[in-house]
């Protein structure tokens, strides 16, 4: 909790002193038989506190209390990241996860990817799926819950049966174009050979270089399942690194390494999101004022009687 105009609160001691010392003067009313009337000192004391409460909360409202939300997405610091995932038919292979041999490579990657996304709290992450063609499954977002849901909805064959490696990489790069992050990264995962699409891997790497995007590549499966030399070349020319993941456990280790990437500022300015609470202070001031008027009116009626 902070105040936009805290100097206004300096008036509180002065006004408190004034209310205490400068008593309200009323015209005296003389009665012969005072024993017929009750004593109102306690009620008069309450009038003083009602008046104090009214002025106190009015000054608090004028000082404009705010709560700053430093966790607003505009203040997050991290990496802008696009994850390009191969969803071609070759990802149907089983046995990649030795603990669950019935799980396909694609399902295993989904599991590891979900845990990775959970760890990257401050990162802006997009998901790209590619097969015969590539498409953006989820644009850049900070919201991890819908991102996890989207990952769980992905299925094999959604983009065709072949492997358009260049299209997948180029599409991932394009999702990062409007990001203001200093660090932009593409994680390219495949277990197949480039054999489809309209953009070659070389052209896609050139696009990444122009956009200042770093590329990390991950080969899924055994040595002969994917083009290791191509994946190494893409990573080298993309300024990143190549990783080989022959099992579910190895893939977890790969993402643990990527998780150690240095975070960078997404924005050059700070954008604290403000929640204003002056309305609450005004409401409290109104309640005290109504209590004061009600009590004062009651005393006037009794005094007039």
Long-range contacts (C-beta under 8 A, 24 or more apart in sequence): 1-65, 1-66, 1-67, 1-277, 2-65, 2-66, 2-67, 2-68, 3-63, 3-64, 3-65, 3-66, 4-63, 4-64, 4-66, 5-62, 5-63, 5-64, 6-63, 8-59, 8-62, 8-63, 9-59, 9-60, 9-63, 11-59, 12-56, 12-59, 15-55, 15-59, 16-52, 19-48, 19-51, 19-52, 19-55, 20-48, 29-303, 37-302, 40-299, 40-302, 43-295, 43-298, 43-299, 44-299, 46-295, 47-292, 47-295, 47-296, 47-299, 50-288, 50-289, 50-291, 50-292, 50-295, 51-288, 51-292, 53-284, 53-285, 53-288, 53-291, 54-285, 54-288, 54-289, 54-292, 55-285, 56-285, 57-281, 57-282, 57-284, 57-285, 57-288, 58-281, 58-282, 58-285, 60-278, 60-281, 60-285, 61-278, 61-279, 61-281, 61-282, 61-285, 62-278, 64-276, 64-278, 65-276, 65-277, 65-278, 65-280, 65-281, 66-274, 66-275, 66-276, 66-277, 67-274, 67-275, 67-277, 68-272, 68-273, 68-274, 68-275, 69-272, 69-273, 69-274, 69-275, 70-272, 72-271, 72-272, 72-273, 73-142, 74-267, 74-271, 74-273, 75-267, 75-270, 75-271, 75-272, 75-273, 76-121, 76-122, 76-123, 76-124, 76-142, 76-266, 77-122, 77-263, 77-264, 77-265, 77-266, 78-120, 78-121, 78-122, 78-123, 78-124, 78-181, 78-263, 78-264, 78-266, 79-120, 79-123, 79-124, 79-181, 79-183, 79-184, 79-185, 79-261, 79-263, 79-264, 80-123, 80-124, 80-140, 80-176, 80-179, 80-181, 80-183, 80-184, 80-185, 80-266, 81-120, 81-123, 81-124, 81-125, 81-126, 81-184, 81-185, 81-186, 81-187, 82-125, 82-126, 82-127, 82-128, 82-140, 82-172, 82-173, 82-175, 82-176, 82-185, 82-186, 82-187, 83-113, 83-125, 83-126, 83-127, 83-128, 83-172, 83-186, 83-187, 83-189, 84-128, 84-129, 84-130, 84-134, 84-168, 84-169, 84-171, 84-172, 84-186, 84-187, 84-188, 84-189, 85-109, 85-113, 85-127, 85-128, 85-129, 85-130, 85-154, 85-168, 85-189, 86-130, 86-131, 86-163, 86-165, 86-168, 86-189, 86-190, 86-191, 86-192, 86-220, 87-129, 87-130, 87-131, 87-154, 87-155, 87-156, 87-157, 87-158, 87-159, 88-130, 88-131, 88-132, 88-156, 88-157, 88-159, 88-160, 88-161, 88-162, 88-163, 88-190, 88-192, 89-131, 89-156, 89-157, 89-161, 89-162, 90-163, 90-191, 90-192, 90-225, 91-156, 91-191, 91-192, 91-220, 92-156, 93-191, 93-221, 96-220, 96-221, 96-247, 96-248, 97-247, 97-248, 98-247, 98-248, 98-249, 99-248, 103-248, 104-156, 105-191, 105-220, 105-221, 106-154, 106-155, 106-156, 108-248, 108-251, 109-189, 109-220, 109-251, 110-151, 110-152, 110-154, 111-248, 112-248, 112-251, 112-252, 112-255, 113-151, 113-255, 114-148, 114-151, 114-152, 115-252, 115-255, 116-255, 116-258, 116-259, 117-144, 117-147, 117-148, 117-151, 118-144, 118-148, 119-259, 120-259, 122-263, 123-263, 124-179, 124-181, 124-266, 126-172, 126-175, 126-176, 127-151, 127-154, 128-168, 128-171, 128-172, 128-175, 129-154, 129-158, 129-159, 129-168, 130-159, 130-163, 130-164, 130-165, 130-167, 130-168, 130-171, 130-197, 131-157, 131-158, 131-159, 131-160, 131-161, 131-162, 131-163, 131-164, 131-196, 132-159, 132-160, 132-161, 132-162, 132-164, 132-196, 132-197, 133-159, 133-160, 133-164, 133-167, 133-196, 133-197, 134-159, 134-164, 134-167, 134-168, 134-170, 134-171, 134-172, 134-197, 135-159, 135-171, 136-171, 136-175, 139-175, 140-175, 140-176, 140-179, 160-196, 162-192, 162-195, 162-196, 163-190, 163-192, 163-193, 163-194, 163-195, 163-196, 164-194, 164-196, 164-197, 164-198, 164-199, 165-190, 165-192, 165-193, 165-194, 165-197, 165-201, 165-204, 165-230, 166-194, 166-197, 166-198, 166-199, 166-200, 166-201, 166-202, 166-203, 166-204, 167-196, 167-197, 167-198, 167-199, 167-204, 168-197, 169-199, 169-201, 169-204, 169-205, 169-207, 169-208, 169-215, 169-234, 170-199, 170-203, 170-204, 170-207, 173-204, 173-207, 173-208, 173-211, 173-213, 174-207, 176-211, 176-213, 177-211, 179-266, 180-266, 180-267, 180-268, 181-264, 181-265, 181-266, 182-264, 182-265, 182-266, 183-214, 183-261, 183-262, 183-263, 183-264, 184-211, 184-212, 184-213, 184-214, 185-213, 185-214, 185-215, 185-216, 185-240, 185-261, 186-213, 186-214, 186-215, 186-216, 186-238, 187-216, 187-217, 187-218, 187-258, 188-215, 188-216, 188-217, 188-218, 188-231, 188-234, 189-217, 189-218, 189-220, 190-218, 190-219, 190-220, 190-226, 190-231, 191-219, 191-220, 191-221, 191-225, 191-226, 192-225, 192-226, 193-226, 193-227, 193-230, 194-227, 194-230, 201-230, 201-234, 204-234, 205-234, 205-237, 205-238, 208-238, 209-237, 209-238, 209-239, 213-238, 214-238, 214-239, 214-240, 215-239, 215-240, 216-240, 216-241, 216-242, 216-243, 216-258, 217-241, 217-242, 217-243, 218-242, 218-243, 218-244, 218-245, 218-251, 218-254, 219-243, 219-244, 219-245, 220-245, 220-251, 221-245, 221-246, 222-246
